[in-house]
Amino acid sequence: MIQGMLIAALTLYGVGIAISAFRIIIGPSLPDRVVALDMIGVMLVSSIAIISVLQGTKAYLEVILILAILAFISTIAFSKYIERGVIIDRKRND
Amino acid sequence: MIEFVAALFMLGGAIMAVISAIGIIRFPDVYTRSHAGTKSSTLAVLMTLLGAFIYFASEQGFYSVRLLLGIAFVFLTAPVAGHLITRAAYRASVKMADTTIEDELRDVIKEVQEETKEEKENLQESREKTEEDVEQTDNKESDQERERE
């Protein structure tokens, strides 16, 4: 019963990730794609939590934190790139 | 019993994730899409991680701090990321949906731009003045050198 529910939840997450990947493919502008990418990262985090529950191990729990941090930083870098065209600003001496 | 509640949490989170995915494919422009992509998917990941936390706590007696940290981190960063990407989209002048009827931010940005334009002009004038001064002093120095020769 519980295992069936967990597998159903994992399948639903797979469906969600597939739909977001479709938005990445057809997205008309770059921010659309970045929003969908951020959402895929969040969904991957929770599907990894479900996988670690399914296998009964705590070994995957570090992956959750690292994946969340990476998704956040990549979104920030993309938004900076869209806004200014550069990612790392340098102070220039005029 | 508690495991069932945990599994129910995770299933509810998955349903929320599918709903937000439907939102991201159905909404008309990037601003509404980011609304669907950050809010409801945050709720989905919160419910799923909470279910995993309850499951590990009841099944193995293991209170995972990492899951709580993950919950706190996603809860803090998802709105920030959504705000940043929407702001970048607005600055890059991504088109709004055709049904949009009001854009209050445009007027404010126009005012601020005019103010900074005036400031820039003032700055330019003062800079030109100082450049003229510098040129005059340069001419004086060159005259003095010529006299010495």
gemmi code that builds the backbone of each chain (N, CA, C; Angstrom):
import gemmi

chains = {
    "A": [
        ("MET", (0.837, -1.212, 0.000), (0.000, 0.000, 0.000), (0.867, 1.256, 0.000)),
        ("ILE", (1.732, 1.327, 1.041), (2.581, 2.518, 1.147), (3.551, 2.588, -0.022)),
        ("GLN", (4.079, 1.398, -0.385), (5.012, 1.379, -1.512), (4.310, 1.803, -2.809)),
        ("GLY", (3.081, 1.352, -2.962), (2.325, 1.759, -4.152), (2.118, 3.253, -4.194)),
        ("MET", (1.790, 3.835, -3.030), (1.613, 5.294, -2.992), (2.904, 6.014, -3.350)),
        ("LEU", (4.022, 5.484, -2.817), (5.294, 6.155, -3.096), (5.638, 6.068, -4.580)),
        ("ILE", (5.387, 4.886, -5.176), (5.696, 4.753, -6.603), (4.791, 5.654, -7.434)),
        ("ALA", (3.528, 5.787, -7.001), (2.619, 6.700, -7.716), (3.124, 8.137, -7.621)),
        ("ALA", (3.598, 8.513, -6.412), (4.117, 9.876, -6.253), (5.324, 10.110, -7.148)),
        ("LEU", (6.204, 9.088, -7.212), (7.386, 9.211, -8.076), (6.988, 9.365, -9.539)),
        ("THR", (5.960, 8.587, -9.944), (5.484, 8.697, -11.328), (4.931, 10.093, -11.604)),
        ("LEU", (4.187, 10.627, -10.610), (3.630, 11.968, -10.808), (4.747, 12.997, -10.942)),
        ("TYR", (5.795, 12.832, -10.140), (6.929, 13.757, -10.283), (7.571, 13.629, -11.654)),
        ("GLY", (7.631, 12.367, -12.143), (8.172, 12.183, -13.496), (7.347, 12.909, -14.539)),
        ("VAL", (6.020, 12.831, -14.372), (5.138, 13.541, -15.305), (5.385, 15.050, -15.236)),
        ("GLY", (5.516, 15.553, -13.994), (5.766, 16.989, -13.840), (7.068, 17.415, -14.480)),
        ("ILE", (8.127, 16.594, -14.280), (9.422, 16.940, -14.877), (9.322, 16.902, -16.398)),
        ("ALA", (8.573, 15.944, -16.941), (8.422, 15.857, -18.401), (7.717, 17.093, -18.942)),
        ("ILE", (6.662, 17.545, -18.212), (5.943, 18.733, -18.682), (6.850, 19.963, -18.644)),
        ("SER", (7.659, 20.090, -17.565), (8.570, 21.240, -17.489), (9.629, 21.174, -18.585)),
        ("ALA", (10.091, 19.940, -18.892), (11.066, 19.807, -19.983), (10.447, 20.237, -21.311)),
        ("PHE", (9.159, 19.950, -21.477), (8.469, 20.418, -22.683), (8.454, 21.939, -22.740)),
        ("ARG", (8.228, 22.580, -21.583), (8.261, 24.048, -21.562), (9.662, 24.560, -21.877)),
        ("ILE", (10.703, 23.830, -21.423), (12.067, 24.255, -21.763), (12.265, 24.208, -23.268)),
        ("ILE", (11.713, 23.172, -23.905), (11.924, 23.044, -25.353), (11.178, 24.141, -26.105)),
        ("ILE", (9.886, 24.374, -25.760), (9.104, 25.294, -26.576), (9.155, 26.729, -26.082)),
        ("GLY", (9.761, 26.955, -24.849), (9.659, 28.277, -24.236), (10.093, 29.391, -25.153)),
        ("PRO", (9.251, 30.414, -25.372), (9.600, 31.420, -26.368), (10.785, 32.288, -25.961)),
        ("SER", (10.962, 32.558, -24.672), (12.061, 33.433, -24.266), (12.958, 32.701, -23.275)),
        ("LEU", (14.135, 33.301, -23.015), (15.082, 32.669, -22.097), (14.565, 32.608, -20.653)),
        ("PRO", (13.912, 33.648, -20.103), (13.398, 33.527, -18.741), (12.378, 32.404, -18.569)),
        ("ASP", (11.571, 32.135, -19.608), (10.658, 30.989, -19.527), (11.428, 29.708, -19.246)),
        ("ARG", (12.486, 29.528, -20.010), (13.263, 28.292, -19.862), (13.903, 28.216, -18.493)),
        ("VAL", (14.364, 29.382, -17.972), (15.025, 29.360, -16.672), (14.025, 29.029, -15.566)),
        ("VAL", (12.800, 29.571, -15.672), (11.770, 29.243, -14.683), (11.487, 27.744, -14.687)),
        ("ALA", (11.376, 27.167, -15.888), (11.104, 25.730, -15.967), (12.274, 24.928, -15.424)),
        ("LEU", (13.503, 25.419, -15.655), (14.692, 24.719, -15.163), (14.735, 24.730, -13.638)),
        ("ASP", (14.407, 25.873, -13.055), (14.353, 25.982, -11.602), (13.336, 25.004, -11.035)),
        ("MET", (12.212, 24.893, -11.716), (11.166, 23.992, -11.238), (11.609, 22.540, -11.356)),
        ("ILE", (12.355, 22.213, -12.423), (12.856, 20.844, -12.544), (13.809, 20.527, -11.391)),
        ("GLY", (14.646, 21.495, -10.995), (15.543, 21.269, -9.866), (14.782, 20.970, -8.594)),
        ("VAL", (13.724, 21.778, -8.331), (12.924, 21.566, -7.118), (12.250, 20.192, -7.141)),
        ("MET", (11.739, 19.810, -8.323), (11.072, 18.503, -8.410), (12.071, 17.361, -8.243)),
        ("LEU", (13.299, 17.541, -8.757), (14.324, 16.504, -8.578), (14.637, 16.315, -7.103)),
        ("VAL", (14.702, 17.437, -6.355), (14.952, 17.350, -4.918), (13.929, 16.447, -4.255)),
        ("SER", (12.650, 16.701, -4.545), (11.643, 15.910, -3.832), (11.584, 14.478, -4.348)),
        ("SER", (11.880, 14.259, -5.648), (11.852, 12.860, -6.093), (13.026, 12.081, -5.510)),
        ("ILE", (14.150, 12.761, -5.239), (15.255, 12.062, -4.576), (14.873, 11.707, -3.148)),
        ("ALA", (14.121, 12.587, -2.469), (13.640, 12.254, -1.123), (12.764, 11.008, -1.170)),
        ("ILE", (11.871, 10.923, -2.176), (10.989, 9.759, -2.279), (11.801, 8.497, -2.576)),
        ("ILE", (12.821, 8.618, -3.440), (13.650, 7.443, -3.751), (14.370, 6.965, -2.497)),
        ("SER", (14.867, 7.888, -1.687), (15.582, 7.456, -0.482), (14.627, 6.826, 0.521)),
        ("VAL", (13.356, 7.257, 0.529), (12.379, 6.584, 1.391), (12.081, 5.187, 0.850)),
        ("LEU", (11.963, 5.076, -0.484), (11.649, 3.781, -1.099), (12.742, 2.757, -0.812)),
        ("GLN", (13.999, 3.200, -0.859), (15.084, 2.259, -0.629), (15.442, 2.144, 0.834)),
        ("GLY", (14.830, 2.950, 1.694), (15.065, 2.838, 3.128), (16.465, 3.211, 3.556)),
        ("THR", (17.108, 4.116, 2.845), (18.471, 4.506, 3.207), (18.554, 6.006, 3.412)),
        ("LYS", (19.497, 6.425, 4.257), (19.682, 7.858, 4.479), (20.783, 8.426, 3.600)),
        ("ALA", (21.333, 7.609, 2.706), (22.539, 8.016, 1.987), (22.268, 9.142, 1.009)),
        ("TYR", (20.995, 9.301, 0.578), (20.715, 10.296, -0.462), (20.392, 11.670, 0.095)),
        ("LEU", (20.366, 11.784, 1.434), (19.848, 13.032, 1.992), (20.795, 14.205, 1.778)),
        ("GLU", (22.091, 13.933, 1.604), (23.008, 15.037, 1.304), (22.737, 15.609, -0.075)),
        ("VAL", (22.328, 14.697, -0.978), (22.093, 15.120, -2.357), (21.013, 16.192, -2.408)),
        ("ILE", (20.029, 16.079, -1.512), (18.922, 17.040, -1.501), (19.439, 18.457, -1.299)),
        ("LEU", (20.265, 18.621, -0.250), (20.787, 19.960, 0.051), (21.614, 20.506, -1.116)),
        ("ILE", (22.515, 19.655, -1.624), (23.426, 20.150, -2.658), (22.653, 20.522, -3.920)),
        ("LEU", (21.650, 19.705, -4.253), (20.873, 19.980, -5.464), (20.066, 21.275, -5.308)),
        ("ALA", (19.512, 21.490, -4.091), (18.747, 22.720, -3.865), (19.645, 23.937, -3.998)),
        ("ILE", (20.852, 23.852, -3.413), (21.770, 24.991, -3.478), (22.195, 25.260, -4.917)),
        ("LEU", (22.482, 24.173, -5.664), (22.921, 24.361, -7.051), (21.817, 24.973, -7.905)),
        ("ALA", (20.569, 24.527, -7.689), (19.461, 25.081, -8.479), (19.308, 26.572, -8.200)),
        ("PHE", (19.422, 26.951, -6.918), (19.269, 28.363, -6.559), (20.362, 29.215, -7.194)),
        ("ILE", (21.615, 28.737, -7.073), (22.730, 29.542, -7.588), (22.660, 29.643, -9.106)),
        ("SER", (22.262, 28.553, -9.769), (22.194, 28.630, -11.232), (21.095, 29.583, -11.674)),
        ("THR", (19.983, 29.617, -10.924), (18.926, 30.562, -11.282), (19.401, 32.000, -11.123)),
        ("ILE", (20.142, 32.256, -10.029), (20.654, 33.621, -9.817), (21.626, 34.012, -10.919)),
        ("ALA", (22.501, 33.064, -11.300), (23.468, 33.381, -12.349), (22.766, 33.661, -13.670)),
        ("PHE", (21.737, 32.869, -13.978), (21.005, 33.084, -15.222), (20.295, 34.434, -15.214)),
        ("SER", (19.698, 34.799, -14.067), (18.963, 36.063, -14.055), (19.921, 37.228, -14.183)),
        ("LYS", (21.121, 37.097, -13.595), (22.103, 38.170, -13.755), (22.557, 38.276, -15.198)),
        ("TYR", (22.714, 37.110, -15.839), (23.135, 37.122, -17.243), (22.072, 37.764, -18.122)),
        ("ILE", (20.798, 37.454, -17.846), (19.725, 38.028, -18.661), (19.661, 39.537, -18.461)),
        ("GLU", (19.906, 39.984, -17.221), (19.718, 41.400, -16.925), (20.867, 42.239, -17.456)),
        ("ARG", (22.116, 41.776, -17.294), (23.257, 42.630, -17.612), (24.132, 42.103, -18.721)),
        ("GLY", (24.017, 40.829, -19.065), (24.884, 40.291, -20.093), (26.197, 39.767, -19.573)),
        ("VAL", (26.502, 40.033, -18.292), (27.699, 39.449, -17.683), (27.286, 38.789, -16.378)),
        ("ILE", (28.082, 37.859, -15.905), (27.753, 37.168, -14.660), (28.586, 37.702, -13.515)),
        ("ILE", (29.894, 37.885, -13.759), (30.771, 38.378, -12.696), (31.156, 39.804, -13.029)),
        ("ASP", (30.731, 40.752, -12.188), (31.084, 42.150, -12.407), (32.483, 42.419, -11.880)),
        ("ARG", (33.217, 43.272, -12.601), (34.509, 43.700, -12.097), (34.502, 45.203, -11.968)),
        ("LYS", (35.196, 45.704, -10.961), (35.328, 47.145, -10.841), (36.415, 47.614, -11.782)),
        ("ARG", (36.027, 48.537, -12.667), (37.015, 49.042, -13.602), (37.466, 50.418, -13.171)),
        ("ASN", (38.744, 50.688, -13.387), (39.246, 52.031, -13.102), (39.109, 52.865, -14.354)),
        ("ASP", (38.318, 53.915, -14.252), (38.109, 54.755, -15.444), (39.347, 55.599, -15.720)),
    ],
    "B": [
        ("MET", (0.662, 3.203, 10.737), (-0.281, 4.336, 10.629), (0.446, 5.636, 10.304)),
        ("ILE", (1.523, 5.879, 11.070), (2.266, 7.124, 10.826), (2.931, 7.072, 9.453)),
        ("GLU", (3.371, 5.842, 9.064), (3.957, 5.707, 7.734), (2.934, 6.056, 6.659)),
        ("PHE", (1.684, 5.667, 6.924), (0.637, 5.995, 5.947), (0.469, 7.505, 5.812)),
        ("VAL", (0.517, 8.195, 6.964), (0.407, 9.666, 6.906), (1.571, 10.256, 6.114)),
        ("ALA", (2.778, 9.699, 6.345), (3.952, 10.210, 5.621), (3.792, 9.996, 4.121)),
        ("ALA", (3.333, 8.803, 3.739), (3.145, 8.509, 2.318), (2.069, 9.405, 1.727)),
        ("LEU", (1.029, 9.697, 2.560), (-0.023, 10.597, 2.085), (0.542, 11.995, 1.814)),
        ("PHE", (1.421, 12.446, 2.714), (2.077, 13.743, 2.504), (2.831, 13.754, 1.178)),
        ("MET", (3.592, 12.676, 0.950), (4.401, 12.657, -0.270), (3.522, 12.613, -1.521)),
        ("LEU", (2.426, 11.830, -1.442), (1.534, 11.756, -2.603), (0.879, 13.114, -2.857)),
        ("GLY", (0.476, 13.791, -1.759), (-0.105, 15.126, -1.942), (0.881, 16.093, -2.568)),
        ("GLY", (2.156, 15.986, -2.135), (3.170, 16.842, -2.740), (3.324, 16.577, -4.222)),
        ("ALA", (3.271, 15.289, -4.594), (3.412, 14.954, -6.012), (2.243, 15.508, -6.815)),
        ("ILE", (1.040, 15.430, -6.236), (-0.131, 15.980, -6.952), (0.020, 17.492, -7.116)),
        ("MET", (0.511, 18.164, -6.062), (0.741, 19.609, -6.173), (1.759, 19.925, -7.265)),
        ("ALA", (2.800, 19.076, -7.351), (3.833, 19.312, -8.371), (3.247, 19.191, -9.769)),
        ("VAL", (2.371, 18.192, -9.961), (1.763, 18.045, -11.293), (0.871, 19.241, -11.605)),
        ("ILE", (0.160, 19.734, -10.561), (-0.701, 20.905, -10.787), (0.141, 22.112, -11.192)),
        ("SER", (1.272, 22.300, -10.510), (2.098, 23.454, -10.874), (2.735, 23.260, -12.247)),
        ("ALA", (3.009, 22.001, -12.625), (3.532, 21.768, -13.976), (2.483, 22.118, -15.026)),
        ("ILE", (1.226, 21.778, -14.722), (0.148, 22.167, -15.638), (0.078, 23.695, -15.746)),
        ("GLY", (0.268, 24.366, -14.578), (0.274, 25.824, -14.602), (1.389, 26.366, -15.469)),
        ("ILE", (2.563, 25.719, -15.396), (3.698, 26.257, -16.154), (3.515, 26.035, -17.646)),
        ("ILE", (2.691, 25.075, -18.035), (2.504, 24.867, -19.471), (1.293, 25.639, -19.989)),
        ("ARG", (0.371, 26.052, -19.106), (-0.880, 26.636, -19.588), (-0.914, 28.157, -19.500)),
        ("PHE", (-0.109, 28.755, -18.597), (-0.209, 30.202, -18.414), (0.385, 30.950, -19.607)),
        ("PRO", (-0.071, 32.182, -19.863), (0.269, 32.826, -21.140), (1.648, 33.462, -21.222)),
        ("ASP", (2.189, 34.023, -20.126), (3.497, 34.679, -20.285), (4.391, 34.347, -19.101)),
        ("VAL", (5.615, 34.889, -19.127), (6.643, 34.409, -18.200), (6.336, 34.816, -16.758)),
        ("TYR", (5.630, 35.934, -16.584), (5.366, 36.403, -15.221), (4.376, 35.487, -14.510)),
        ("THR", (3.294, 35.139, -15.183), (2.338, 34.210, -14.579), (2.948, 32.815, -14.450)),
        ("ARG", (3.805, 32.454, -15.391), (4.429, 31.134, -15.308), (5.342, 31.046, -14.104)),
        ("SER", (6.064, 32.126, -13.815), (6.936, 32.059, -12.640), (6.091, 31.999, -11.367)),
        ("HIS", (4.908, 32.608, -11.420), (3.975, 32.480, -10.290), (3.632, 31.019, -10.040)),
        ("ALA", (3.332, 30.286, -11.122), (2.998, 28.866, -10.955), (4.232, 28.064, -10.576)),
        ("GLY", (5.382, 28.445, -11.128), (6.558, 27.609, -10.953), (7.236, 27.749, -9.611)),
        ("THR", (7.015, 28.868, -8.907), (7.685, 29.013, -7.625), (6.783, 28.704, -6.445)),
        ("LYS", (5.530, 29.139, -6.492), (4.704, 29.000, -5.284), (4.259, 27.571, -5.062)),
        ("SER", (3.567, 26.998, -6.071), (2.985, 25.679, -5.827), (4.064, 24.601, -5.800)),
        ("SER", (5.159, 24.783, -6.544), (6.199, 23.758, -6.474), (6.940, 23.845, -5.143)),
        ("THR", (6.998, 25.050, -4.534), (7.548, 25.143, -3.183), (6.699, 24.360, -2.200)),
        ("LEU", (5.381, 24.520, -2.301), (4.489, 23.754, -1.419), (4.682, 22.258, -1.645)),
        ("ALA", (4.855, 21.855, -2.910), (5.022, 20.431, -3.221), (6.276, 19.886, -2.562)),
        ("VAL", (7.386, 20.618, -2.700), (8.630, 20.076, -2.144), (8.588, 20.120, -0.619)),
        ("LEU", (7.906, 21.108, -0.046), (7.777, 21.142, 1.417), (7.013, 19.931, 1.910)),
        ("MET", (5.892, 19.608, 1.251), (5.091, 18.459, 1.693), (5.871, 17.166, 1.538)),
        ("THR", (6.595, 17.028, 0.432), (7.329, 15.777, 0.206), (8.454, 15.604, 1.219)),
        ("LEU", (9.205, 16.665, 1.464), (10.309, 16.534, 2.411), (9.779, 16.317, 3.819)),
        ("LEU", (8.654, 16.946, 4.150), (8.060, 16.720, 5.470), (7.607, 15.262, 5.602)),
        ("GLY", (7.042, 14.714, 4.533), (6.655, 13.302, 4.559), (7.854, 12.402, 4.739)),
        ("ALA", (8.956, 12.716, 4.048), (10.164, 11.898, 4.208), (10.701, 12.004, 5.624)),
        ("PHE", (10.639, 13.222, 6.186), (11.106, 13.413, 7.568), (10.280, 12.580, 8.535)),
        ("ILE", (8.953, 12.618, 8.380), (8.073, 11.847, 9.275), (8.345, 10.359, 9.120)),
        ("TYR", (8.554, 9.929, 7.855), (8.802, 8.507, 7.606), (10.088, 8.048, 8.300)),
        ("PHE", (11.170, 8.795, 8.113), (12.425, 8.380, 8.736), (12.330, 8.454, 10.249)),
        ("ALA", (11.614, 9.448, 10.784), (11.512, 9.588, 12.229), (10.743, 8.431, 12.836)),
        ("SER", (9.681, 7.970, 12.147), (8.854, 6.916, 12.747), (9.423, 5.534, 12.448)),
        ("GLU", (9.987, 5.343, 11.249), (10.438, 4.008, 10.845), (11.784, 3.653, 11.469)),
        ("GLN", (12.729, 4.576, 11.383), (14.079, 4.247, 11.837), (14.481, 5.021, 13.085)),
        ("GLY", (13.591, 5.880, 13.596), (13.964, 6.679, 14.761), (15.085, 7.659, 14.457)),
        ("PHE", (15.128, 8.108, 13.199), (16.232, 8.960, 12.753), (15.680, 10.333, 12.399)),
        ("TYR", (16.007, 11.322, 13.226), (15.510, 12.681, 12.973), (16.531, 13.404, 12.100)),
        ("SER", (16.233, 13.495, 10.811), (17.231, 14.003, 9.876), (17.254, 15.529, 9.887)),
        ("VAL", (18.391, 16.073, 10.304), (18.535, 17.531, 10.289), (18.653, 18.027, 8.852)),
        ("ARG", (19.210, 17.173, 7.968), (19.426, 17.602, 6.589), (18.100, 17.855, 5.884)),
        ("LEU", (17.109, 17.014, 6.189), (15.803, 17.238, 5.551), (15.193, 18.543, 6.032)),
        ("LEU", (15.333, 18.811, 7.352), (14.800, 20.086, 7.860), (15.530, 21.263, 7.223)),
        ("LEU", (16.868, 21.115, 7.089), (17.642, 22.179, 6.440), (17.203, 22.368, 5.000)),
        ("GLY", (16.943, 21.238, 4.318), (16.467, 21.341, 2.937), (15.145, 22.066, 2.855)),
        ("ILE", (14.234, 21.744, 3.808), (12.945, 22.440, 3.834), (13.156, 23.942, 4.016)),
        ("ALA", (13.987, 24.306, 5.014), (14.208, 25.729, 5.283), (14.845, 26.411, 4.077)),
        ("PHE", (15.804, 25.716, 3.439), (16.510, 26.341, 2.321), (15.583, 26.583, 1.135)),
        ("VAL", (14.796, 25.543, 0.796), (13.873, 25.720, -0.338), (12.842, 26.791, -0.020)),
        ("PHE", (12.386, 26.801, 1.237), (11.378, 27.789, 1.626), (11.931, 29.201, 1.530)),
        ("LEU", (13.231, 29.364, 1.819), (13.821, 30.702, 1.729), (14.152, 31.092, 0.299)),
        ("THR", (14.683, 30.159, -0.482), (15.288, 30.558, -1.754), (14.326, 30.552, -2.943)),
        ("ALA", (13.270, 29.755, -2.883), (12.394, 29.682, -4.062), (11.742, 31.034, -4.385)),
        ("PRO", (11.199, 31.777, -3.401), (10.635, 33.093, -3.749), (11.687, 34.074, -4.235)),
        ("VAL", (12.896, 34.002, -3.645), (13.959, 34.916, -4.076), (14.322, 34.655, -5.533)),
        ("ALA", (14.452, 33.361, -5.868), (14.813, 33.021, -7.248), (13.711, 33.452, -8.215)),
        ("GLY", (12.446, 33.237, -7.809), (11.345, 33.651, -8.678), (11.329, 35.151, -8.891)),
        ("HIS", (11.551, 35.904, -7.805), (11.571, 37.359, -7.928), (12.697, 37.809, -8.849)),
        ("LEU", (13.894, 37.210, -8.669), (15.048, 37.638, -9.468), (14.816, 37.381, -10.947)),
        ("ILE", (14.282, 36.197, -11.274), (14.161, 35.872, -12.689), (13.045, 36.703, -13.328)),
        ("THR", (11.996, 37.020, -12.537), (10.945, 37.867, -13.089), (11.447, 39.282, -13.327)),
        ("ARG", (12.259, 39.779, -12.378), (12.832, 41.118, -12.513), (13.746, 41.194, -13.730)),
        ("ALA", (14.559, 40.127, -13.911), (15.444, 40.102, -15.075), (14.638, 40.060, -16.360)),
        ("ALA", (13.529, 39.324, -16.349), (12.695, 39.260, -17.551), (12.097, 40.624, -17.841)),
        ("TYR", (11.672, 41.338, -16.777), (11.085, 42.670, -17.015), (12.132, 43.626, -17.553)),
        ("ARG", (13.348, 43.564, -16.977), (14.411, 44.450, -17.434), (14.807, 44.142, -18.869)),
        ("ALA", (14.740, 42.851, -19.244), (15.072, 42.480, -20.617), (13.890, 42.712, -21.545)),
        ("SER", (12.819, 43.343, -21.010), (11.599, 43.693, -21.751), (11.033, 42.492, -22.504)),
        ("VAL", (10.792, 41.415, -21.743), (10.044, 40.287, -22.297), (8.578, 40.692, -22.376)),
        ("LYS", (7.933, 40.308, -23.476), (6.580, 40.784, -23.707), (5.586, 40.175, -22.720)),
        ("MET", (4.617, 40.982, -22.281), (3.565, 40.460, -21.414), (2.483, 39.811, -22.270)),
        ("ALA", (1.542, 39.147, -21.581), (0.441, 38.524, -22.314), (-0.461, 39.598, -22.894)),
        ("ASP", (-1.233, 39.225, -23.897), (-2.111, 40.203, -24.533), (-3.242, 40.639, -23.619)),
        ("THR", (-3.576, 39.812, -22.620), (-4.685, 40.148, -21.723), (-4.252, 41.053, -20.592)),
        ("THR", (-2.960, 41.424, -20.524), (-2.515, 42.320, -19.456), (-3.116, 43.701, -19.665)),
        ("ILE", (-3.669, 44.276, -18.558), (-4.316, 45.570, -18.731), (-3.580, 46.679, -18.006)),
        ("GLU", (-2.638, 46.372, -17.117), (-2.002, 47.451, -16.374), (-0.549, 47.102, -16.089)),
        ("ASP", (0.310, 48.116, -16.210), (1.730, 47.931, -15.930), (2.183, 49.135, -15.123)),
        ("GLU", (2.119, 49.005, -13.787), (2.432, 50.152, -12.937), (3.925, 50.394, -12.850)),
        ("LEU", (4.710, 49.361, -13.063), (6.150, 49.505, -12.887), (6.777, 50.380, -13.960)),
        ("ARG", (6.145, 50.422, -15.160), (6.749, 51.147, -16.274), (6.852, 52.645, -15.982)),
        ("ASP", (5.764, 53.215, -15.402), (5.774, 54.645, -15.100), (6.862, 54.974, -14.083)),
        ("VAL", (6.972, 54.135, -13.037), (7.980, 54.389, -12.005), (9.372, 54.347, -12.600)),
        ("ILE", (9.610, 53.341, -13.437), (10.944, 53.213, -14.039), (11.243, 54.412, -14.927)),
        ("LYS", (10.215, 54.920, -15.640), (10.430, 56.077, -16.509), (10.848, 57.297, -15.688)),
        ("GLU", (10.134, 57.537, -14.559), (10.490, 58.664, -13.689), (11.923, 58.553, -13.215)),
        ("VAL", (12.271, 57.366, -12.721), (13.622, 57.191, -12.183), (14.662, 57.414, -13.265)),
        ("GLN", (14.360, 56.946, -14.476), (15.318, 57.127, -15.562), (15.512, 58.597, -15.901)),
        ("GLU", (14.418, 59.377, -15.886), (14.571, 60.803, -16.172), (15.425, 61.484, -15.111)),
        ("GLU", (15.190, 61.119, -13.839), (15.990, 61.717, -12.767), (17.470, 61.405, -12.951)),
        ("THR", (17.772, 60.144, -13.213), (19.191, 59.786, -13.375), (19.782, 60.467, -14.599)),
        ("LYS", (18.959, 60.716, -15.627), (19.450, 61.413, -16.820), (19.890, 62.831, -16.456)),
        ("GLU", (19.028, 63.537, -15.671), (19.399, 64.882, -15.252), (20.688, 64.874, -14.444)),
        ("GLU", (20.760, 63.913, -13.518), (21.978, 63.841, -12.701), (23.199, 63.619, -13.574)),
        ("LYS", (23.050, 62.761, -14.566), (24.180, 62.470, -15.443), (24.603, 63.719, -16.197)),
        ("GLU", (23.602, 64.504, -16.675), (23.948, 65.721, -17.410), (24.699, 66.702, -16.524)),
        ("ASN", (24.192, 66.853, -15.274), (24.886, 67.736, -14.339), (26.325, 67.294, -14.139)),
        ("LEU", (26.470, 65.966, -13.978), (27.802, 65.418, -13.747), (28.699, 65.709, -14.939)),
        ("GLN", (28.124, 65.552, -16.142), (28.908, 65.782, -17.367), (29.381, 67.233, -17.444)),
        ("GLU", (28.466, 68.178, -17.125), (28.834, 69.596, -17.171), (29.990, 69.893, -16.231)),
        ("SER", (29.875, 69.392, -14.998), (30.948, 69.671, -14.030), (32.248, 69.044, -14.489)),
        ("ARG", (32.148, 67.846, -15.098), (33.366, 67.193, -15.565), (34.027, 68.007, -16.681)),
        ("GLU", (33.193, 68.533, -17.620), (33.759, 69.344, -18.712), (34.465, 70.573, -18.164)),
        ("LYS", (33.847, 71.184, -17.134), (34.470, 72.360, -16.525), (35.853, 72.017, -16.005)),
        ("THR", (35.926, 70.939, -15.242), (37.235, 70.580, -14.680), (38.218, 70.253, -15.789)),
        ("GLU", (37.746, 69.642, -16.886), (38.662, 69.349, -17.986), (39.229, 70.633, -18.577)),
        ("GLU", (38.347, 71.661, -18.720), (38.832, 72.941, -19.244), (39.902, 73.517, -18.337)),
        ("ASP", (39.644, 73.440, -17.019), (40.635, 73.941, -16.065), (41.965, 73.234, -16.259)),
        ("VAL", (41.859, 71.910, -16.377), (43.090, 71.137, -16.530), (43.831, 71.556, -17.794)),
        ("GLU", (43.071, 71.770, -18.891), (43.723, 72.173, -20.138), (44.424, 73.514, -19.982)),
        ("GLN", (43.741, 74.446, -19.296), (44.365, 75.767, -19.102), (45.668, 75.644, -18.354)),
        ("THR", (45.645, 74.860, -17.259), (46.892, 74.709, -16.500), (47.951, 74.052, -17.356)),
        ("ASP", (47.549, 73.093, -18.206), (48.516, 72.442, -19.090), (49.152, 73.476, -20.017)),
        ("ASN", (48.319, 74.335, -20.593), (48.844, 75.355, -21.497), (49.843, 76.252, -20.781)),
        ("LYS", (49.492, 76.639, -19.530), (50.412, 77.487, -18.766), (51.754, 76.807, -18.596)),
        ("GLU", (51.694, 75.502, -18.237), (52.950, 74.786, -18.005), (53.788, 74.730, -19.275)),
        ("SER", (53.106, 74.449, -20.409), (53.872, 74.354, -21.655), (54.476, 75.712, -22.013)),
        ("ASP", (53.717, 76.799, -21.743), (54.273, 78.133, -21.992), (55.518, 78.362, -21.164)),
        ("GLN", (55.434, 77.984, -19.902), (56.597, 78.175, -19.021), (57.797, 77.407, -19.557)),
        ("GLU", (57.543, 76.157, -20.010), (58.659, 75.369, -20.541), (59.294, 76.047, -21.747)),
        ("ARG", (58.434, 76.573, -22.606), (58.949, 77.247, -23.798), (59.827, 78.438, -23.409)),
        ("GLU", (59.330, 79.210, -22.421), (60.114, 80.371, -21.981), (61.485, 79.935, -21.499)),
        ("ARG", (61.533, 78.816, -20.750), (62.803, 78.330, -20.230), (63.759, 78.002, -21.376)),
        ("GLU", (63.184, 77.358, -22.430), (64.045, 76.973, -23.539), (64.613, 78.222, -24.222)),
    ],
}
model = gemmi.Model(1)
for chain_id, residues in chains.items():
    chain = gemmi.Chain(chain_id)
    for i, (resn, *xyz) in enumerate(residues, 1):
        res = gemmi.Residue()
        res.name, res.seqid = resn, gemmi.SeqId(i, " ")
        for name, pos in zip(("N", "CA", "C"), xyz):
            atom = gemmi.Atom()
            atom.name, atom.element = name, gemmi.Element(name[0])
            atom.pos, atom.b_iso = gemmi.Position(*pos), 0.0
            res.add_atom(atom)
        chain.add_residue(res)
    model.add_chain(chain)
structure = gemmi.Structure()
structure.add_model(model)
structure.setup_entities()
